[in-house]
Amino acid sequence: MQLFYKIFLILFVIFIGFNLYVMEWDLGFWHEENAKFIFSISAAVVGIIIVGIMHQMSKLSAKNK
């Protein structure tokens, strides 16, 4: 895995961890106050998926050369 992908993967994992930490669990997962953290977590998950797809595509292009 390239350094570029590793940096973003670590960054997205840190975002997920931070948002899980600051979420107010007493209010409930789907409470209005937690919506911004849920959106941020979902954006980080999408980012991890995109990094995985980009890594797989780069491996495929390297095989074709």
C-alpha positions in Angstrom: 0.0 0.0 0.0 1.4 3.4 -1.0 2.2 6.0 1.7 -0.5 8.2 0.3 -3.2 5.6 1.0 -1.8 4.8 4.4 -1.9 8.4 5.5 -5.5 8.8 4.5 -6.5 5.5 6.0 -5.0 6.5 9.3 -6.6 9.9 9.1 -10.1 8.4 8.6 -9.6 5.9 11.4 -8.7 8.8 13.7 -11.8 10.7 12.6 -14.0 7.7 13.4 -12.4 7.2 16.8 -12.6 10.9 17.7 -16.3 11.1 16.7 -17.1 7.9 18.7 -15.4 9.4 21.7 -17.2 12.8 21.7 -20.6 11.4 20.9 -23.0 11.8 23.8 -24.1 8.2 24.4 -26.6 9.2 27.2 -28.8 10.9 24.6 -28.9 7.9 22.3 -27.3 7.2 19.0 -29.9 8.8 16.7 -30.4 12.0 18.8 -30.3 15.3 17.1 -27.2 16.4 19.0 -25.3 13.4 17.7 -26.3 13.9 14.0 -23.1 15.8 13.2 -21.0 13.0 14.6 -22.9 10.4 12.7 -22.5 12.3 9.4 -18.8 12.6 10.1 -18.4 8.9 10.9 -20.3 8.0 7.7 -18.1 10.3 5.6 -15.0 8.7 7.1 -16.4 5.2 6.3 -17.0 6.3 2.7 -13.5 7.7 2.6 -12.1 4.3 3.8 -14.0 2.5 1.1 -12.8 5.0 -1.6 -9.2 4.5 -0.4 -9.6 0.7 -0.7 -11.1 1.1 -4.2 -8.2 3.4 -5.2 -5.7 0.9 -3.9 -7.2 -2.0 -5.7 -7.4 0.0 -9.0 -3.7 1.0 -8.6 -2.8 -2.7 -8.1 -4.8 -3.6 -11.3 -3.1 -0.9 -13.4 0.4 -2.1 -12.2 -0.5 -5.7 -13.3 -1.4 -4.5 -16.8 1.9 -2.8 -17.4 
